[in-house]
Amino acid sequence: MTATYECENCGKRVSALQHPGECPDCDSEMRNVSVPRE
């Protein structure tokens, strides 16, 4: 199952089977948008 990840810096979104690590555009941390954050 793929998940959507969003860059914490630039907002780029990618779909991936595994955590992509760093943003392909700006090298910032990516986060899984399906996991709620408080």
Phi and psi restraints in degrees (range 20) as a CNS / XPLOR table:
assign (resid 1 and name C) (resid 2 and name N)
       (resid 2 and name CA) (resid 2 and name C) 1.0 -87.3 20.0 2
assign (resid 2 and name N) (resid 2 and name CA)
       (resid 2 and name C) (resid 3 and name N) 1.0 153.6 20.0 2
assign (resid 2 and name C) (resid 3 and name N)
       (resid 3 and name CA) (resid 3 and name C) 1.0 -125.4 20.0 2
assign (resid 3 and name N) (resid 3 and name CA)
       (resid 3 and name C) (resid 4 and name N) 1.0 156.9 20.0 2
assign (resid 3 and name C) (resid 4 and name N)
       (resid 4 and name CA) (resid 4 and name C) 1.0 -100.4 20.0 2
assign (resid 4 and name N) (resid 4 and name CA)
       (resid 4 and name C) (resid 5 and name N) 1.0 130.4 20.0 2
assign (resid 4 and name C) (resid 5 and name N)
       (resid 5 and name CA) (resid 5 and name C) 1.0 -117.0 20.0 2
assign (resid 5 and name N) (resid 5 and name CA)
       (resid 5 and name C) (resid 6 and name N) 1.0 142.1 20.0 2
assign (resid 5 and name C) (resid 6 and name N)
       (resid 6 and name CA) (resid 6 and name C) 1.0 -124.2 20.0 2
assign (resid 6 and name N) (resid 6 and name CA)
       (resid 6 and name C) (resid 7 and name N) 1.0 138.4 20.0 2
assign (resid 6 and name C) (resid 7 and name N)
       (resid 7 and name CA) (resid 7 and name C) 1.0 -71.4 20.0 2
assign (resid 7 and name N) (resid 7 and name CA)
       (resid 7 and name C) (resid 8 and name N) 1.0 133.6 20.0 2
assign (resid 7 and name C) (resid 8 and name N)
       (resid 8 and name CA) (resid 8 and name C) 1.0 -72.1 20.0 2
assign (resid 8 and name N) (resid 8 and name CA)
       (resid 8 and name C) (resid 9 and name N) 1.0 -17.8 20.0 2
assign (resid 8 and name C) (resid 9 and name N)
       (resid 9 and name CA) (resid 9 and name C) 1.0 -98.3 20.0 2
assign (resid 9 and name N) (resid 9 and name CA)
       (resid 9 and name C) (resid 10 and name N) 1.0 -57.7 20.0 2
assign (resid 9 and name C) (resid 10 and name N)
       (resid 10 and name CA) (resid 10 and name C) 1.0 -101.9 20.0 2
assign (resid 10 and name N) (resid 10 and name CA)
       (resid 10 and name C) (resid 11 and name N) 1.0 -12.2 20.0 2
assign (resid 10 and name C) (resid 11 and name N)
       (resid 11 and name CA) (resid 11 and name C) 1.0 86.5 20.0 2
assign (resid 11 and name N) (resid 11 and name CA)
       (resid 11 and name C) (resid 12 and name N) 1.0 3.2 20.0 2
assign (resid 11 and name C) (resid 12 and name N)
       (resid 12 and name CA) (resid 12 and name C) 1.0 -61.8 20.0 2
assign (resid 12 and name N) (resid 12 and name CA)
       (resid 12 and name C) (resid 13 and name N) 1.0 139.4 20.0 2
assign (resid 12 and name C) (resid 13 and name N)
       (resid 13 and name CA) (resid 13 and name C) 1.0 -115.3 20.0 2
assign (resid 13 and name N) (resid 13 and name CA)
       (resid 13 and name C) (resid 14 and name N) 1.0 140.1 20.0 2
assign (resid 13 and name C) (resid 14 and name N)
       (resid 14 and name CA) (resid 14 and name C) 1.0 -137.1 20.0 2
assign (resid 14 and name N) (resid 14 and name CA)
       (resid 14 and name C) (resid 15 and name N) 1.0 150.3 20.0 2
assign (resid 14 and name C) (resid 15 and name N)
       (resid 15 and name CA) (resid 15 and name C) 1.0 -104.1 20.0 2
assign (resid 15 and name N) (resid 15 and name CA)
       (resid 15 and name C) (resid 16 and name N) 1.0 134.7 20.0 2
assign (resid 15 and name C) (resid 16 and name N)
       (resid 16 and name CA) (resid 16 and name C) 1.0 -153.2 20.0 2
assign (resid 16 and name N) (resid 16 and name CA)
       (resid 16 and name C) (resid 17 and name N) 1.0 155.4 20.0 2
assign (resid 16 and name C) (resid 17 and name N)
       (resid 17 and name CA) (resid 17 and name C) 1.0 -76.4 20.0 2
assign (resid 17 and name N) (resid 17 and name CA)
       (resid 17 and name C) (resid 18 and name N) 1.0 -31.7 20.0 2
assign (resid 17 and name C) (resid 18 and name N)
       (resid 18 and name CA) (resid 18 and name C) 1.0 -126.2 20.0 2
assign (resid 18 and name N) (resid 18 and name CA)
       (resid 18 and name C) (resid 19 and name N) 1.0 162.5 20.0 2
assign (resid 18 and name C) (resid 19 and name N)
       (resid 19 and name CA) (resid 19 and name C) 1.0 -58.0 20.0 2
assign (resid 19 and name N) (resid 19 and name CA)
       (resid 19 and name C) (resid 20 and name N) 1.0 125.6 20.0 2
assign (resid 19 and name C) (resid 20 and name N)
       (resid 20 and name CA) (resid 20 and name C) 1.0 -75.0 20.0 2
assign (resid 20 and name N) (resid 20 and name CA)
       (resid 20 and name C) (resid 21 and name N) 1.0 -7.4 20.0 2
assign (resid 20 and name C) (resid 21 and name N)
       (resid 21 and name CA) (resid 21 and name C) 1.0 84.3 20.0 2
assign (resid 21 and name N) (resid 21 and name CA)
       (resid 21 and name C) (resid 22 and name N) 1.0 -102.8 20.0 2
assign (resid 21 and name C) (resid 22 and name N)
       (resid 22 and name CA) (resid 22 and name C) 1.0 -106.4 20.0 2
assign (resid 22 and name N) (resid 22 and name CA)
       (resid 22 and name C) (resid 23 and name N) 1.0 154.0 20.0 2
assign (resid 22 and name C) (resid 23 and name N)
       (resid 23 and name CA) (resid 23 and name C) 1.0 -61.2 20.0 2
assign (resid 23 and name N) (resid 23 and name CA)
       (resid 23 and name C) (resid 24 and name N) 1.0 133.5 20.0 2
assign (resid 23 and name C) (resid 24 and name N)
       (resid 24 and name CA) (resid 24 and name C) 1.0 -69.2 20.0 2
assign (resid 24 and name N) (resid 24 and name CA)
       (resid 24 and name C) (resid 25 and name N) 1.0 -17.9 20.0 2
assign (resid 24 and name C) (resid 25 and name N)
       (resid 25 and name CA) (resid 25 and name C) 1.0 -92.5 20.0 2
assign (resid 25 and name N) (resid 25 and name CA)
       (resid 25 and name C) (resid 26 and name N) 1.0 -43.2 20.0 2
assign (resid 25 and name C) (resid 26 and name N)
       (resid 26 and name CA) (resid 26 and name C) 1.0 -127.9 20.0 2
assign (resid 26 and name N) (resid 26 and name CA)
       (resid 26 and name C) (resid 27 and name N) 1.0 3.0 20.0 2
assign (resid 26 and name C) (resid 27 and name N)
       (resid 27 and name CA) (resid 27 and name C) 1.0 65.4 20.0 2
assign (resid 27 and name N) (resid 27 and name CA)
       (resid 27 and name C) (resid 28 and name N) 1.0 19.5 20.0 2
assign (resid 27 and name C) (resid 28 and name N)
       (resid 28 and name CA) (resid 28 and name C) 1.0 -89.2 20.0 2
assign (resid 28 and name N) (resid 28 and name CA)
       (resid 28 and name C) (resid 29 and name N) 1.0 171.8 20.0 2
assign (resid 28 and name C) (resid 29 and name N)
       (resid 29 and name CA) (resid 29 and name C) 1.0 -68.9 20.0 2
assign (resid 29 and name N) (resid 29 and name CA)
       (resid 29 and name C) (resid 30 and name N) 1.0 139.3 20.0 2
assign (resid 29 and name C) (resid 30 and name N)
       (resid 30 and name CA) (resid 30 and name C) 1.0 -100.3 20.0 2
assign (resid 30 and name N) (resid 30 and name CA)
       (resid 30 and name C) (resid 31 and name N) 1.0 147.2 20.0 2
assign (resid 30 and name C) (resid 31 and name N)
       (resid 31 and name CA) (resid 31 and name C) 1.0 -129.5 20.0 2
assign (resid 31 and name N) (resid 31 and name CA)
       (resid 31 and name C) (resid 32 and name N) 1.0 150.3 20.0 2
assign (resid 31 and name C) (resid 32 and name N)
       (resid 32 and name CA) (resid 32 and name C) 1.0 -77.2 20.0 2
assign (resid 32 and name N) (resid 32 and name CA)
       (resid 32 and name C) (resid 33 and name N) 1.0 118.7 20.0 2
assign (resid 32 and name C) (resid 33 and name N)
       (resid 33 and name CA) (resid 33 and name C) 1.0 -75.5 20.0 2
assign (resid 33 and name N) (resid 33 and name CA)
       (resid 33 and name C) (resid 34 and name N) 1.0 -12.8 20.0 2
assign (resid 33 and name C) (resid 34 and name N)
       (resid 34 and name CA) (resid 34 and name C) 1.0 -83.9 20.0 2
assign (resid 34 and name N) (resid 34 and name CA)
       (resid 34 and name C) (resid 35 and name N) 1.0 -8.0 20.0 2
assign (resid 34 and name C) (resid 35 and name N)
       (resid 35 and name CA) (resid 35 and name C) 1.0 -96.9 20.0 2
assign (resid 35 and name N) (resid 35 and name CA)
       (resid 35 and name C) (resid 36 and name N) 1.0 118.2 20.0 2
assign (resid 35 and name C) (resid 36 and name N)
       (resid 36 and name CA) (resid 36 and name C) 1.0 -65.1 20.0 2
assign (resid 36 and name N) (resid 36 and name CA)
       (resid 36 and name C) (resid 37 and name N) 1.0 143.4 20.0 2
assign (resid 36 and name C) (resid 37 and name N)
       (resid 37 and name CA) (resid 37 and name C) 1.0 -118.2 20.0 2
assign (resid 37 and name N) (resid 37 and name CA)
       (resid 37 and name C) (resid 38 and name N) 1.0 139.6 20.0 2
